[in-house]
Amino acid sequence: MGYEELEAMHKKHREQPAVPSAQQRETAHKENKMIPTIGRIVHYKINQDQAHQINRRRTDGASIASRMKAEPPQWPGGAQAHVGNNAQAGDVFPMLITKVWGSNETSAVNGQLFLDGNDVLWITSATAGDQECQFAWPQRA
């Protein structure tokens, strides 16, 4: 998606109210539909580019130690390292919704994706679905 397309989508979404009305929530509940709202946790499926983005910024303890022992040190003392398990296309992670672009079940969302490590990934304009780069509601337990 190009910059102009993304900007047009955001403009369209900004024109819609971000909080669903009581009537919209009641209708969605009766029809068993979920409306995304800020603070909700959903499941998000990453694609290959996102997996690469996650993995390329990560390191491990052995790599940090060897860089600290180099003369001069190749790692700044006290720096925060991104560490975690390898991410792959198709992996699903929990995402906290931080912004909703609309007020119905098809509204796009932004969110913080909680990875299997000490880092997060910012996701923008994700829509509901079961494909990569989309979010889905968790199954009820």
Backbone bond lengths (Angstrom), bond angles and torsions (degrees), N, CA, C in turn:
res aa  C-N    CA-C-N  psi(-1)  N-CA   C-N-CA  omega(-1)  CA-C   N-CA-C  phi
1 M - - - 1.440 - - 1.526 107.93 -
2 G 1.341 116.59 128.13 1.447 121.61 -179.12 1.520 112.40 -79.35
3 Y 1.335 114.71 167.48 1.464 120.83 -178.27 1.525 111.37 -57.82
4 E 1.340 117.76 -45.67 1.464 121.16 -177.79 1.527 111.06 -62.70
5 E 1.337 116.57 -41.67 1.465 120.24 179.07 1.526 111.01 -64.63
6 L 1.341 116.81 -42.58 1.459 121.32 179.45 1.524 110.62 -64.53
7 E 1.330 117.15 -43.01 1.470 121.17 179.16 1.528 110.91 -64.28
8 A 1.333 118.04 -40.78 1.463 121.44 177.98 1.527 110.84 -63.60
9 M 1.346 116.82 -40.16 1.456 120.46 178.76 1.526 110.37 -65.13
10 H 1.335 117.24 -43.79 1.467 120.22 179.02 1.522 111.05 -63.59
11 K 1.345 117.98 -39.37 1.467 121.02 178.50 1.520 109.90 -61.70
12 K 1.331 116.63 -44.79 1.470 121.22 179.13 1.526 110.32 -60.42
13 H 1.337 116.38 -44.40 1.454 120.39 -177.99 1.524 111.96 -68.82
14 R 1.337 118.02 -34.16 1.465 120.93 179.27 1.520 111.53 -64.91
15 E 1.324 117.08 -26.08 1.458 121.08 -179.56 1.523 111.99 -76.14
16 Q 1.313 118.19 -15.22 1.462 122.63 179.15 1.520 109.59 -94.12
17 P 1.342 118.87 144.11 1.460 119.33 176.63 1.524 110.87 -62.95
18 A 1.336 116.93 140.64 1.463 121.58 -175.61 1.518 113.01 -83.63
19 V 1.314 117.84 -16.09 1.462 121.26 -178.02 1.527 108.23 -115.17
20 P 1.331 117.83 123.84 1.460 119.59 -179.75 1.528 111.27 -66.45
21 S 1.324 115.57 145.42 1.454 120.52 178.05 1.527 109.64 -72.92
22 A 1.318 115.99 166.95 1.469 120.74 178.23 1.528 109.97 -60.78
23 Q 1.328 117.16 -38.05 1.457 120.88 179.43 1.527 110.62 -66.75
24 Q 1.333 117.98 -40.79 1.464 121.27 177.78 1.526 110.62 -63.25
25 R 1.346 116.85 -42.82 1.466 120.33 179.17 1.523 110.86 -63.79
26 E 1.338 117.51 -41.85 1.461 121.62 -179.50 1.530 110.95 -64.94
27 T 1.334 116.53 -43.98 1.463 121.02 178.27 1.524 110.50 -62.64
28 A 1.326 116.95 -45.58 1.468 120.97 179.72 1.522 110.12 -61.38
29 H 1.335 117.55 -41.44 1.466 121.07 -179.89 1.525 110.18 -62.74
30 K 1.333 117.13 -45.00 1.462 120.84 179.92 1.519 111.83 -63.04
31 E 1.332 116.72 -35.44 1.460 121.07 -178.68 1.528 112.04 -90.47
32 N 1.334 116.43 6.01 1.464 122.71 179.74 1.534 111.57 58.62
33 K 1.334 116.34 40.15 1.454 122.44 176.80 1.520 108.59 -108.26
34 M 1.333 115.34 150.12 1.454 120.55 179.20 1.526 108.74 -107.44
35 I 1.336 116.58 132.70 1.451 121.71 176.09 1.519 107.45 -105.53
36 P 1.339 118.46 123.60 1.469 119.65 179.80 1.525 111.50 -67.14
37 T 1.324 115.95 137.01 1.457 122.72 176.52 1.526 108.70 -138.84
38 I 1.323 115.36 157.66 1.464 121.40 -179.82 1.525 109.97 -57.89
39 G 1.329 116.20 136.19 1.460 121.84 177.52 1.514 114.63 94.44
40 R 1.321 118.34 -12.42 1.467 120.79 179.27 1.525 109.57 -76.46
41 I 1.305 116.33 150.28 1.462 121.86 176.90 1.522 108.54 -107.37
42 V 1.338 115.20 129.45 1.458 122.65 179.06 1.528 108.16 -126.14
43 H 1.323 116.57 173.16 1.465 122.12 176.03 1.518 108.01 -103.09
44 Y 1.346 116.53 131.55 1.464 121.88 -177.34 1.523 109.04 -122.26
45 K 1.339 116.31 134.38 1.473 122.15 -179.33 1.530 109.27 -102.30
46 I 1.345 116.54 122.73 1.462 120.72 -177.80 1.527 111.29 -84.95
47 N 1.352 115.03 158.03 1.469 120.39 175.59 1.529 109.65 -105.40
48 Q 1.336 117.08 -176.99 1.464 121.61 -176.73 1.523 111.99 -63.34
49 D 1.336 117.69 -42.05 1.466 120.58 179.69 1.528 111.38 -62.20
50 Q 1.322 117.05 -41.85 1.465 120.45 179.22 1.524 110.92 -67.27
51 A 1.336 117.50 -39.71 1.467 120.89 177.26 1.526 109.81 -61.12
52 H 1.329 116.61 -43.41 1.467 120.84 178.23 1.529 110.52 -62.66
53 Q 1.323 116.91 -43.40 1.468 121.57 179.04 1.535 110.88 -59.79
54 I 1.305 117.05 -41.80 1.466 121.81 179.64 1.537 110.33 -66.44
55 N 1.334 116.04 -49.97 1.464 120.77 -174.09 1.526 113.43 -68.56
56 R 1.327 118.05 -34.74 1.471 120.02 -176.11 1.523 112.50 -71.00
57 R 1.309 118.71 -22.12 1.468 119.73 179.95 1.533 112.50 -95.21
58 R 1.320 116.94 -0.37 1.463 121.10 -179.49 1.525 111.42 -94.45
59 T 1.322 114.43 157.46 1.459 121.34 176.36 1.523 107.23 -141.05
60 D 1.339 117.29 -172.49 1.464 120.62 176.63 1.526 109.60 -138.38
61 G 1.315 116.34 170.11 1.458 122.23 -176.00 1.515 113.63 -59.29
62 A 1.332 117.64 -41.76 1.469 121.01 -178.95 1.531 110.72 -63.89
63 S 1.325 116.50 -40.82 1.465 120.25 179.34 1.526 111.36 -65.75
64 I 1.315 116.54 -41.34 1.470 120.51 178.24 1.526 110.24 -63.96
65 A 1.337 116.86 -44.92 1.467 121.10 -179.20 1.530 111.22 -60.16
66 S 1.332 117.36 -43.96 1.466 119.35 -179.14 1.530 110.67 -66.76
67 R 1.305 118.01 -35.85 1.468 120.18 178.64 1.526 111.73 -72.53
68 M 1.325 116.91 -30.02 1.474 120.55 177.85 1.536 110.28 -71.31
69 K 1.344 117.63 -31.37 1.467 121.87 -177.82 1.525 112.56 -81.00
70 A 1.327 116.94 -15.49 1.472 120.19 -179.51 1.525 110.32 -65.23
71 E 1.311 115.92 154.59 1.470 121.43 177.34 1.516 109.37 -115.55
72 P 1.285 119.44 114.73 1.460 127.40 -7.95 1.532 110.42 -72.16
73 P 1.342 117.50 161.05 1.471 120.39 -179.51 1.532 111.35 -55.70
74 Q 1.314 115.45 138.61 1.462 121.92 -179.45 1.532 111.97 -100.48
75 W 1.317 116.09 10.65 1.468 121.42 178.80 1.514 107.11 -137.76
76 P 1.336 119.20 126.34 1.470 120.69 -179.19 1.523 111.38 -69.06
77 G 1.313 117.07 131.42 1.463 121.26 178.86 1.517 111.15 -59.01
78 G 1.322 117.10 133.35 1.462 122.19 178.41 1.516 114.90 83.09
79 A 1.323 118.22 0.54 1.468 120.99 -178.66 1.531 110.75 -69.26
80 Q 1.308 116.22 144.77 1.470 122.20 177.24 1.524 109.08 -79.93
81 A 1.300 116.63 125.59 1.468 121.37 177.90 1.522 109.71 -102.67
82 H 1.321 116.12 145.27 1.461 121.94 172.93 1.518 106.97 -91.79
83 V 1.329 116.44 116.75 1.458 121.01 178.76 1.526 109.09 -131.23
84 G 1.311 115.89 152.74 1.462 120.22 178.36 1.513 110.32 165.42
85 N 1.315 114.80 176.64 1.460 120.75 179.58 1.524 110.56 -71.85
86 N 1.331 115.45 152.63 1.452 122.28 -179.29 1.528 110.77 -60.11
87 A 1.338 116.72 135.70 1.463 122.42 177.09 1.521 109.54 -99.45
88 Q 1.337 116.20 144.46 1.465 121.67 -179.88 1.519 109.59 -133.04
89 A 1.322 116.33 152.08 1.465 121.06 175.55 1.522 109.13 -53.42
90 G 1.314 116.40 137.06 1.464 121.54 -179.26 1.512 114.06 93.08
91 D 1.347 118.14 -12.94 1.467 120.38 176.72 1.529 108.98 -64.04
92 V 1.313 115.54 145.34 1.465 121.91 179.88 1.523 108.30 -115.53
93 F 1.339 115.50 131.99 1.460 122.27 -179.70 1.525 109.79 -131.09
94 P 1.339 117.59 155.42 1.463 119.68 175.99 1.532 110.25 -72.06
95 M 1.332 115.45 142.06 1.459 120.96 178.35 1.528 108.91 -130.01
96 L 1.323 115.51 129.81 1.457 122.06 175.37 1.525 107.68 -89.94
97 I 1.327 117.58 121.70 1.463 121.69 -179.90 1.528 109.04 -72.04
98 T 1.348 116.23 126.33 1.465 121.85 -178.87 1.524 112.56 -112.49
99 K 1.326 118.20 -17.56 1.460 122.58 179.68 1.516 108.15 -153.41
100 V 1.341 116.21 138.03 1.459 121.11 177.94 1.521 107.90 -119.64
101 W 1.325 116.47 130.55 1.459 122.59 -179.40 1.526 109.15 -100.76
102 G 1.329 117.08 70.07 1.454 122.09 179.50 1.514 110.18 137.04
103 S 1.337 115.78 -170.01 1.464 119.28 -176.52 1.521 112.64 -141.07
104 N 1.336 117.20 29.97 1.465 119.10 176.95 1.528 109.94 -135.02
105 E 1.325 116.23 -179.61 1.471 120.38 -173.10 1.529 113.05 -67.85
106 T 1.325 118.68 -14.82 1.466 120.47 179.43 1.530 112.13 -100.89
107 S 1.315 118.39 7.98 1.462 121.57 -178.61 1.525 111.34 -64.43
108 A 1.340 115.54 139.68 1.465 121.36 174.56 1.526 108.66 -76.94
109 V 1.335 115.78 155.92 1.467 120.82 -178.27 1.523 110.83 -136.40
110 N 1.328 115.42 156.59 1.463 123.24 165.95 1.518 106.12 -108.33
111 G 1.332 116.97 157.87 1.458 118.70 178.15 1.504 113.57 -171.02
112 Q 1.322 114.63 170.43 1.464 123.02 175.60 1.522 107.46 -101.25
113 L 1.339 115.22 119.84 1.452 121.84 179.91 1.524 108.55 -89.85
114 F 1.330 116.64 120.57 1.469 121.74 -179.21 1.521 108.62 -88.15
115 L 1.327 115.28 110.76 1.457 122.33 -175.47 1.524 111.10 -87.30
116 D 1.335 116.37 170.07 1.456 121.93 177.35 1.526 108.18 -84.59
117 G 1.319 115.00 71.25 1.456 123.47 -177.20 1.513 108.64 176.79
118 N 1.326 116.63 -160.29 1.465 119.63 -177.83 1.526 112.08 -99.96
119 D 1.329 118.00 19.62 1.456 121.78 -177.07 1.527 111.42 -127.21
120 V 1.326 115.18 168.69 1.459 122.56 177.70 1.525 108.10 -130.72
121 L 1.319 116.13 167.34 1.454 122.17 176.90 1.518 107.78 -131.69
122 W 1.327 116.98 131.11 1.459 121.24 178.66 1.520 108.97 -81.33
123 I 1.315 116.72 125.67 1.460 123.69 179.88 1.526 107.94 -110.85
124 T 1.330 116.67 134.94 1.469 120.47 -179.33 1.522 111.35 -122.31
125 S 1.315 114.44 142.87 1.472 123.32 172.40 1.524 114.11 52.32
126 A 1.323 117.10 42.89 1.464 121.80 176.36 1.526 109.50 -82.15
127 T 1.306 116.36 144.10 1.457 121.41 177.23 1.525 109.43 -116.14
128 A 1.317 115.72 164.06 1.464 121.04 -179.26 1.524 110.29 -72.77
129 G 1.319 115.83 142.74 1.459 121.84 177.63 1.513 109.98 162.37
130 D 1.322 116.76 -176.36 1.464 119.88 -178.26 1.528 112.70 -113.79
131 Q 1.330 117.28 11.22 1.461 121.77 179.54 1.529 110.33 -92.26
132 E 1.338 116.17 171.96 1.461 120.12 174.46 1.530 108.93 -61.98
133 C 1.321 116.24 148.18 1.471 124.01 -178.27 1.518 112.45 68.07
134 Q 1.318 117.35 22.06 1.470 122.19 176.09 1.515 108.76 -128.69
135 F 1.348 115.08 159.75 1.455 119.81 178.18 1.524 110.08 -111.21
136 A 1.320 115.28 156.83 1.463 122.05 177.32 1.527 107.70 -136.66
137 W 1.304 114.63 152.87 1.470 119.23 177.99 1.522 108.42 -78.17
138 P 1.343 117.38 139.15 1.468 120.26 178.52 1.529 110.70 -61.77
139 Q 1.327 115.62 149.43 1.457 120.83 173.97 1.515 109.58 -64.79
140 R 1.313 117.26 143.22 1.466 119.78 174.79 1.517 108.91 -72.84
141 A 1.311 115.84 135.75 1.467 120.45 -178.98 1.507 111.35 -82.65
